[in-house]
Amino acid sequence: MKNFNLLILTSLTTLLMAPVAFAVLPKTSVKTITNILISQELNSEEIKQKAEAITVKIEADDTAVSGVIIGKEGNTYTVLTNAHVINSQVSHKIITIDGTSHEAKVIKEGSSLEGNDLAILTFNSPNNYQVATLATNSDIQENQRVYSVGFPEETDEFYFTQGNFKLQAPKPFLGGYQIGYDIDVKPGMSGGALLNEKGELIGVNGLRKAPILNEAYNYLDGSQPYQEQIENYRKLSFAVPIETLMEVDPDLALIPDEWKTGLNIAENVDNIAQQITVRIDNKDGVNGSGAIVGKDGDTYYVFTACHVVSDDDCQSGEVKDNYTLVTPDGEEYPLSENDIILPKGMDAAIIKFESE
């Protein structure tokens, strides 16, 4: 048994010191829901053509605002816009690039998307319309070129303009706004696309420069920026990042496969972690954690830190308390001093417990 304990400890030390090699995951199979635009550098005229193809006008009563096609499944298209321009009590029509009017259905808005100023509509058509490419990584540098599009009220015509990314607020404002850029977004362009230099969708227009009230810059968590920050914010327009939609509704079909793969990996790791993680309590109810790393018959071995089961500096090499180990299924296992192995000179410990 002593050799077995030594083997476990040696293996753990090797794992801690050795470089880690990561396996290359296979690409996910192509699904019927696709993003058509190709992720590559485009000139401004190419981006304008792509932007016009994915931008729609949303009409309700006597008002018209902007939206962007972000998904397709069969003959059903998904459109993203702002919640503040949508009234679920009235009917909406979506006008596509070919001038065709489509009956729209409001799927989600505002409160159903955790208070973010986003809304999801759908329409059905057998026609083939362009679908936006969602940026899987919207990290951009200050002064990098961005493009804003929509249908301004003053002209009621498609409008395409360019400017520069300036900052990303440290936390989202009310409505989820966070990406700041120096473009003058005009009334009617709310819900329109904000694109990067590849023509990928990175955000949705909605918060124009210099709003009447500074409360527009209150953070979503209830805190407020400094006055100096507010003065800088007022010089910029702001968009809701496209990642926000992934965070508040990851099950939407429009989420790119690259993002879904990341979510699945995180879920798998979380499931594994829950099955191997144990809690270690002392008599005062103070607890630490450990991981199940080995099994020999009905004996399990747990790896933890020395200071969880000894004094803070681990110099004495002695167990200082009575401990109870709690497994993921809630079972409790009292530990004796003989159940805890404290190797000298490192903040590490091996705990063993018996279970069928």
HUKA-V35077 format. One record per backbone hydrogen bond with DSSP energy under -0.5 kcal/mol. CO is the residue of the C=O (numbers start at 1). NH is the residue of the N-H. If there is no record, write none. Layout:
co->CO nh->NH
co->CO nh->NH
This chain:
co->1 nh->5
co->2 nh->6
co->3 nh->7
co->4 nh->8
co->5 nh->9
co->6 nh->10
co->7 nh->11
co->8 nh->12
co->9 nh->13
co->10 nh->14
co->11 nh->15
co->12 nh->16
co->13 nh->17
co->14 nh->18
co->23 nh->25
co->32 nh->34
co->34 nh->36
co->38 nh->40
co->43 nh->47
co->44 nh->48
co->45 nh->49
co->46 nh->50
co->47 nh->51
co->48 nh->52
co->49 nh->53
co->50 nh->54
co->51 nh->55
co->54 nh->69
co->56 nh->67
co->57 nh->59
co->57 nh->95
co->58 nh->65
co->59 nh->93
co->60 nh->63
co->63 nh->60
co->65 nh->58
co->67 nh->56
co->68 nh->70
co->68 nh->80
co->69 nh->132
co->71 nh->78
co->73 nh->76
co->75 nh->77
co->75 nh->125
co->76 nh->73
co->77 nh->123
co->78 nh->70
co->78 nh->71
co->79 nh->121
co->80 nh->68
co->81 nh->119
co->82 nh->85
co->83 nh->86
co->86 nh->88
co->87 nh->90
co->92 nh->104
co->93 nh->59
co->93 nh->95
co->94 nh->96
co->94 nh->102
co->95 nh->57
co->96 nh->99
co->100 nh->96
co->102 nh->94
co->104 nh->92
co->105 nh->107
co->105 nh->122
co->108 nh->120
co->109 nh->112
co->110 nh->113
co->110 nh->115
co->110 nh->116
co->111 nh->114
co->113 nh->116
co->116 nh->118
co->118 nh->110
co->119 nh->81
co->120 nh->107
co->120 nh->108
co->121 nh->79
co->122 nh->105
co->123 nh->77
co->127 nh->129
co->131 nh->36
co->131 nh->37
co->132 nh->134
co->133 nh->201
co->138 nh->140
co->141 nh->144
co->144 nh->165
co->146 nh->163
co->147 nh->195
co->148 nh->161
co->150 nh->152
co->150 nh->159
co->152 nh->155
co->152 nh->156
co->157 nh->152
co->159 nh->150
co->161 nh->148
co->163 nh->146
co->164 nh->182
co->165 nh->143
co->167 nh->180
co->172 nh->220
co->173 nh->176
co->174 nh->177
co->175 nh->117
co->176 nh->241
co->177 nh->173
co->178 nh->169
co->178 nh->180
co->179 nh->239
co->180 nh->166
co->180 nh->167
co->181 nh->237
co->183 nh->185
co->186 nh->189
co->187 nh->153
co->188 nh->151
co->189 nh->192
co->190 nh->66
co->192 nh->205
co->193 nh->149
co->194 nh->202
co->194 nh->203
co->195 nh->147
co->196 nh->199
co->197 nh->42
co->198 nh->40
co->200 nh->196
co->200 nh->202
co->201 nh->135
co->202 nh->242
co->203 nh->194
co->204 nh->240
co->205 nh->191
co->206 nh->208
co->207 nh->238
co->213 nh->216
co->214 nh->217
co->215 nh->218
co->218 nh->174
co->219 nh->222
co->223 nh->219
co->226 nh->230
co->227 nh->231
co->228 nh->232
co->229 nh->233
co->230 nh->234
co->232 nh->235
co->233 nh->236
co->234 nh->210
co->237 nh->181
co->238 nh->206
co->238 nh->207
co->239 nh->178
co->239 nh->179
co->239 nh->241
co->240 nh->204
co->241 nh->244
co->241 nh->245
co->242 nh->245
co->242 nh->246
co->243 nh->247
co->244 nh->248
co->245 nh->249
co->249 nh->252
co->252 nh->255
co->256 nh->259
co->256 nh->260
co->257 nh->261
co->258 nh->262
co->259 nh->263
co->260 nh->264
co->261 nh->265
co->262 nh->266
co->263 nh->267
co->264 nh->268
co->265 nh->269
co->266 nh->270
co->267 nh->271
co->268 nh->272
co->269 nh->273
co->270 nh->274
co->271 nh->275
co->272 nh->276
co->273 nh->277
co->276 nh->292
co->278 nh->290
co->279 nh->281
co->279 nh->326
co->280 nh->288
co->281 nh->324
co->282 nh->285
co->286 nh->282
co->288 nh->280
co->290 nh->278
co->291 nh->303
co->294 nh->301
co->296 nh->299
co->298 nh->300
co->298 nh->355
co->299 nh->296
co->300 nh->353
co->301 nh->293
co->301 nh->294
co->302 nh->351
co->303 nh->291
co->304 nh->349
co->305 nh->308
co->305 nh->309
co->306 nh->309
co->306 nh->310
co->309 nh->320
co->311 nh->314
co->321 nh->323
co->322 nh->283
co->323 nh->335
co->324 nh->281
co->325 nh->327
co->325 nh->333
co->326 nh->279
co->327 nh->330
co->331 nh->327
co->333 nh->325
co->335 nh->323
co->336 nh->339
co->337 nh->340
co->339 nh->341
co->339 nh->352
co->340 nh->342
co->341 nh->343
co->341 nh->350
co->343 nh->346
co->346 nh->348
co->349 nh->304
co->350 nh->341
co->351 nh->302
co->353 nh->300
